[in-house]
Amino acid sequence: MTDTPRHKPSLEERRQRKSAARLYAVQALFQMEAAGQSVDKVRREFETHRFGAVYDEDEMAEGDPDLFRRLLEDAVQWQAKIDQMTDRALVAKWPIDRIDPTLRALFRAAGAELMTAATPPRVVISEFVDVARAFFPEGKEPGFVNAVLDHMAREARPEAF
């Protein structure tokens, strides 16, 4: 038996997998809140049935499982702190519990990455603004996300600015 050489993903493939993992993390956090499901159940479902799956001839992107797991676990572990940070970035009359649940999930995933990862804050902001564009292609939400995440990033990682 011969070993087949492993394909080493290119820099662009790794970047795409990380972007997909961020999108999946937002979807998973939304699903956890909407359906009241545990992080373990949702994580397994995404890794088993969504990463690279094909639905009606549409292929789902292959996500970076390490980043996906880390975002979910950190968002759950640090949810109270992330929500407080998000609240401080929002207008006083619009606390986090009043915003769209997709945006709430997005802020939690982005907050987790801002608080715990070595990824530069500007990269995190740009990536999650792209996620917002995927969910809200016609709305003002991407600009809103940019402003809130900029505020959160300056609070979480002031040394980067």
N, C-alpha and C positions, 0 to 999 in steps of 0.2 A: 504494500500500500504506500502510495506517495502522498506527501503533503502538498496540498495546493497552496500557492502563495496567497497571503492575505492582501486584500486591496487596502492600501493605506489612503484614507480620504485626503483629498487636496484641501488646501486652506479654504477655498470657496465652499467645498462640501461640508467642512466642519462648521463654517459660519452659517450655512443654510440649516444644518441640524440644530444649532443653538437657537436660531430664529424660530424654527418649528417647535422646539421644546418650550419656548416662551409662550407661543400661541396656545399650545396644548395645556400649559400650566394655567393659563387664564380660563380656558374651557373647563378644566378639571376643577378649579376652585369655584367656578360658577356652578357646576354640577353638584359639588359637595354641599354648597349652600342651598341650592334650589331643591335638591332631593334629600337632603339630610344624610348623605352617605359619608362613610369614613374615608380618611385619606388613603388608607391601605387598599380599600375596595376600588376606589376611583383610580388610583395609581396602577393597580393590576389591570383594570379594564383598558386603560389607555395604552399601556405597554403591550398588551396582548392583542387588542382589537383595532387600535387606531394607528400606531406607528407603522408606516409603510403599507397600510391596508389599501385594498382597491374596492371602491363602491361605485357601482354603475359606471364603470370604465374611468372613474376619477381616482387617481392614485393619491393617497395621503402622503405627505412628506415623512421622511424618516427623521425622527427627533433624536436629540442627544439625551439618552436616558439618565445620565448622571446629573445634568443640569435640570432636567424635568423633576427628578426626585428631590434634588436640593431645594428648588423653588417651592415645591409643594410642602415639604417638611418645614422649611424655614418660615413660610407664610403662615402655617398653622402654629408653629412654636412662638412666633413673634407677632401674631395677629393683633393683639391688644396694642402693642407699641406701634405697629405699622398703622393701625386705624387712628391712633392719636396723632401720629405724624401727618396723616392724610387730613384729618380734621383741621389741623393748624394751617394747612395749605388751602383749605376751602373757605369760601365765604361763611361767616358766622351763622347765617340763616340756613345753610345747606350742609349739615353734618353728613358724615359718610353713610349713615343709615338711610338718608333721603335720596341718594344718587342711584343711578341705574345699576342694577346688580352686575352687569358685565363690566362696567367701569370700576365697581368696587373690587371685583376679582382681579382686574388689571392692576389697580393700585396695590393690592396685596402682593401679587407676584412681583411687580417692579420694586416695591418696598423691600421685599425679602432679598432681592438681588442687590439693591443699594446698600442694605445693612450688612450683608454677610459675604458678598463676593468681591473678588479683586477686579472685576470688570470696571473700567472707567465709567464714572457716572454719566458722562455725555453719551457713551455708547448705550448704556442702559436706557436712557431717555429716548434716544433715537430708535432703538429696537422696539420699545413699547409704544411709541407714537405710530410706528408701522403696524403694530398689532391693532391699535385703535383704528387705523385706516381700514384694516381688514374687516373689522366689525361695523364700522360706521363710515363707509366710503363717501357718502354724500353730506355728512353732517359737520358740525363745528367741533365735535368731540376730540379729534386729534389735536387741535390747538389748545383745548382745555386740558387734555392729558399732558401736553408739553409743559404748560404753565404749572400744573400741580406737581408734576414729577421734578421740575426744576427746583421748586421750593423744597420738596422732600429731599432731593439730592444734596442741596446746600445745608440742610439740617443734619442729614445722616453722615455726610462726608465733606465737611467744610474745607478740609485741607486740600481737596481736589480742585477747589475754585480759587 
